[in-house]
Amino acid sequence: MKTEDWERQHQAIKDLVVYLDEALPKITANKAPGSIFTAAAALYRCNRYLRAIDDAVSGGTGDIAGGNLRTLYETWVLGHLLLLSTFDEARDIWGGTRHSAEKVVKAIGAEVEYPDEAPEAAKDKGAEERAKALGKKLETDDPENASMPTHCYDFVFRSESLLSSHANLTAIMQYARPVGETDGIIGLSGKNEGCEWRTLLAGYITMYFALRLFKKAGLDTTRLDEIEKMLDPDSNGLSQIEET
């Protein structure tokens, strides 16, 4: 990701966080279709993770910000699917969520009563399967960016799972610095430097989601358009993601 003009881009991201915090609670369940309201809740969660990523990178813990970026991406995909889903597709998603939840409930010995209209539990889809499903929907709804979900699955989900989110030897050895040929010490090895790209990528995909949601909901996008121009004056942010 290109961060040559980081000061301007960073201000745009901070402005986006503040604006979405103010604008999204105005989308209410009694006025918006279910797909819009649920997607707005997902976007609000994305925005919270965007704030957390920015706080981590700005505060000196950019090396662990990737875990939040990975979760933001998962929320981004599911939120988009809910935005574009039919009623039956949304019920399938609910059934998958119930299946996952019931495993947790069973493990702790609790019981939950679901409303009569709730679908039966069904095997939930994985992140890659959801990314591919969203890509297919975007082939019709936004063909120019239809490859974004699967591209970000490889670059964000899988990459951050290895480098930041999960405990594995690759992640752990980022904190061991070699000294000479036979010695080593514990340290960051510079992995906390140059992490602004995580904030920028999180900002790009959150902005994309926000613009699509607002347009689907028939809301004014003037302020979002202004922030997007600050974030990426050449409007090539999405192509940057594709080229990364």
N, C-alpha and C positions, 0 to 999 in steps of 0.2 A: 504494500500500500504506500502511496506517495504522501509524505507529510512535510513537503518543503515549506508550506505555508501553515504550519501547525497552529500558530497563535490565532489566525482567523478561523481555521477549521474547529479548533477547540472551543472558541466562543460560540460558534454555530451549534455545536453539540450541547453546550450548557444551555443555550437559548431553547433548543428543542426539548430538553428535559423539563425545563420550567413551563414551557407552553403546553406540553402534553399533560403535565400534572394539573394544569388549570382547566384544559379543554375536555379531557376524557370523562371526568365525573359529570359533565353536563349531558352525556349520552345516557339516558335512563331506560329501564326495561319497559316502562309503560308507554314509551313513545317510539322506541326503535324496534325493528324486527329482531327476532332472536339471534339471527346470524350476526347482525351488526353489533348488538349488545355484548354477545359472548366474545366476538373478535376484539371489541374495544377493551374488554377485561384482559384479554391476552396481550394487547398492545400496552396497556398500563403496566403489566408485569414486565414486558420487554423494557419499558422505560425505566423501571426500578433497577433492572439489571444493568442498563446503560449507565445509570448514575453510579452504581457500585463499581463498575469497571473503570469509569473515569476517576472515582475516588481512589481506587487501588493504584492505578498508573500514576496519578498525580501525587499520591501519598508515599510512593516508594516501595510498593509491593506489586509492581506490574508483572512480576514473574508468576504470580498465582492468579492473575486476573482472567486467565484463559478458562478456568472452571466456570466463571460467570458468563463468559462469552459463549461457551458451549451450551449452557442452559438457556441463554437468550435465544440462540439459534433454534433449539428444540421448541421453545414457546412460539417463536416466529413462524415456524412451519405449521404447528398445530393451529395457531391463530388464523393463518391464511386458509387452511383447510376448512375451518369452521366458517370463515367469511364466505367461502365459495361453495359450501356444501348444500345439498338438498336436505330436507327434513329427515329423510331416511338415512342419509349418510351421517348426519349429526347424531342420530340415535345409535348408529354403529360405533361412533367414537365414544359415546356415553357407555355403551356396553363394554368396550375395551377398558375404559377407565374403571368401571365397576369390577371387572375381572381382576385388575391389578390391585384395587383397593381391598377386595375381599381376601386376598392373600395376606395382606397386612393385618386386617381385622381378625382373621382366623389365628394368625400367629400370636396375637396378644390376648386372645380369648374373649373378644368383645363381639357384640351383635349390633347390626345396623338395620333399621327398617327403611326400605326404599318405597317411594310413592308407587301407586298402582301403574302409572304410565311409564315407569322406568323399564328399559329393555333388559332382557336377561344378560348375564355376564357372558362375554365372548372374548376369545383370545385377542389381546391387544397387538397392534402393529408396532414394529420397530422403527427407529429413526430413519433408516435408509428407505424402508418401504413407504413411509410417510413422505419423504422427500421426493421420491419418484411419483407418488400419487399427486402431489402438489404440482410437480413439473408438467404432468399431463393436463391438469386443469389450466395451467398458465399457457399451454400451447394454444388454447382457445381464448383465454381471458387477457393474456398479455404476452403474445408470442415472442416479442423481442427479449424478454427476460425469463423465458421458460426454463433455461438451463441453470438459473441461479440456485434453486434448492439443492440439486445434486452436486453442483460445483462447491457450494458452501458445506455440504455434507463431508466432502473429502477434505476441504481446506480448513474448515472450522471444527466440525464434530470429531472427525477421526484424528486430525492433527492435535487438537487441544486435549483429546482423550489421552493421547500418548505423552504430550509434553507438559501438561499442566493439571488436568483433572484427575487422572488416575494414578495410583501408586504403582510404578514399575521401575525397572532399572534405568531406563532412559531418563525418566523424570528425576530420579534420585541423583544420578551422576552429573546432572547439571549443577549440583552443589558441591562437587569435588573438583578442585583445580590441580592439575598436574604441576609439579615443581621438579624441573630437571627430568631425568630419565627414570628415576626410581622412587621419587617421593611425591606426596600430594598433601594438600590442605583443604579444609572445608571453607567454602565461600560461594558467593553468587556467580562467579565466573562471568560477570557482565550481563547475565541473563535478565537483570532488572532494567537494563538500559535499552532504549529504542523500542519500548513497548507501546508507544503511542498508536501504532498501527492497530492494536486491539481495540482501543477506544474508537478509532476512526471507522473500522469495519463494523463495529457495533452501531455506530451512528448512522452509517449508510443503510444498513438493513432495517433499522428502526424507522428511519425517514421514509424508506420505500413502503413499508407497511403502513405508516401513518397516512401517506398520500393516498394510497389505494383505499384504505378504510374510509377516509373522509370523503373521497369521491363517490364511493359506493353508498355512503350515507347521505349524500347530497349536501354536505357541509362546506362552508367557505374554506378554501385552502390558501387564501392570500398570505397569511402569516407563515404557513408551512413553505410556500413557494419562496418567500423572502429568506427563510432560514436555509433552504436548500441551495439558493444562490450563494450564500455565504460559505456553506459547506463545500460546494463544488461549483464554482462559477461557470465551468465549461460543460457542466451536466454530464460528466464522464465518470461519475462515481461508480455506477453499476458496471461500466466496462472495466474499471480498475479491479473490481472484484473478480470479474471473469478472467482478467489477465494475470492475476496474482499466482 
